[in-house]
Amino acid sequence: MREFTLKTVLLYEYMDGSRFKREINYEFTPFSFEDIVNGCTIEICPNFGINIKGLVGETDNKALIKAYDILEFVCRAITITLQMQNYDNREFQPNVSFKKSKVEIVSDKLLRDNNEVVRNKIENNIYLSMNEQISFSDRIASMRISQGLDLSKVDLLYKSYFFGGSIGFCIDTIFRALRSRDVESKYFTLFTIIERLETTFQKDDDLAKLLFNVEQQKILLDKFKPQIAEMLSDDNEFSRRVYSRLSQIITTSTIKTRTEKLCAILNDKIKIRDIHKGLMKFDVDDQKVKHFIDTRNSLFHGKNVKKDSHNKLVQLTNELLELCLKILELEFKNSKSKSVDSQP
């Protein structure tokens, strides 16, 4: 086993496409947390310098592979943290990334093949150093804006991804959406979080009450089957398909529409009734939910977004993003609550 010191540069990107770029200097209290999976400590320093202490590997390549994984998770956590506290409502959002080619091994030292010695080395001597040489910034005129940043949730975002589930899914989806190059892709990516919610509650008794009970279904199907066969007697295969489709509709149709069910999930099941962040404020009601669903469907069927509709799609996508961030926030709260309740 060897101990390694590695160094790289964290990249900051904000593809706003504006002629007037802003310069933002993020100010925050240095923050550190334990990575229990990789057995190391991660420190976030001013200007987003990162120290990862306790990185051990058998070879240079294995140490680098570990570093790449760690950096990917750090970038996810910081990018989502930036967005949680970003009050802009433009087409693109800030995100951070790294280049594998910029990760360098500065030095390494051979460790004795003894578990106790290796354990001590992990705790005290090994670190990955990431130093950002330029400020994370945009520019507007010649003004420099300082903005506070709270990193207190970075460790939750970082750790939760390792354990998958709904939280891991939300983190991965939002991160991919924030890095999308076009608004249509961003919208589709974010909407998968909504679709996952629908799947989670699809058998909920309050939402899945059928339009027809079993007896009514039998009566309707018995009535329609001979009529369909008579109408389409020259084409038995087509007749079979029509009956199969009708049967599916009769046996699966629910009293609530998709819009009503999704709105009930958001309002009653996970307790989101409105979104208010900065200048963005909207109610999560039937009208807004229908707008989200209709937009997804029109994009899915290849409807072109006209120039005069582009800004409206950007606005709706940012509203969907904030809704997804709220869902993620509540997933964290529910997870924490379940963890406390399960303790003896």
VENLIN-V202870 format. One line per field, one symbol per residue. ss: DSSP state (a for helix, b for strand, c for the rest). phi: phi as a letter, one per 30 degrees, with the letter a starting at -180 (. if undefined). burial: # if it has 16 or more other ideal C-beta (glycine too) atoms within 10 Angstrom, else .. Layout:
# VENLIN-V202870
ss->???
phi->???
burial->???
This chain:
# VENLIN-V202870
ss->cbbbbbbbcbbbbcccccccccbbbbbcccbbbbbccccbbbbbbaaabbbbbccbbccaaaaaaaaaaaaaaaaaaaaaaaaaccccccccccbbbbcaaacbbbbbbbccccaaaaaaaaaaccbbbbcccccccccbccbbbbbbcccccaaaaaaaaaccaaaaaaaaaaaaaaccccaaaaaaaaaaaaaaaaaacccccccccbcccaaaaaaaaaaaaaaaaaaccccaaaaaaaaaaaaaaaaacbcccaaaaaaaaaaaaccccbbbbccbbbbccaaaaaaaaaaaaaaaccccccaaaaaaaaaaaaaaaaaaaaaaaaaaaaaaaaaaaccc
phi->.bcbcbbacdccbbddiddccccccdcadebbaccddcibccccceiidbcccjdbadbedddddddddddddddedddddedecccdbcdcbdbbabcedcdccdabbdcddbeddddddddcbcaccbbddcddabbbhcdcccbdbccdceddddddddciiddeddddddddddcdcbdddddedddddddddeddcdcdddccdddbddddedddddddeddddddcddbddddddddddddddddcdcdddedddddddddcdciccabbbhddaadcbedddddedddedddddiddcdedcdddddddddddddddddddeddddddddddddddd
burial->##########.#.#.#.....###.#.#..#.#.#..#.######..##########.....##.##..##.############.#.##.######.#....#.#..#..#......#..##...#####.#...###..........#.#.#########....##.###.###.####..##.#########..#...#.....#....#....#..#.......#...#......#..##......#........#.#######..#.#..#.#....#.#...###.##.##..#.....#.......################..#...#.........
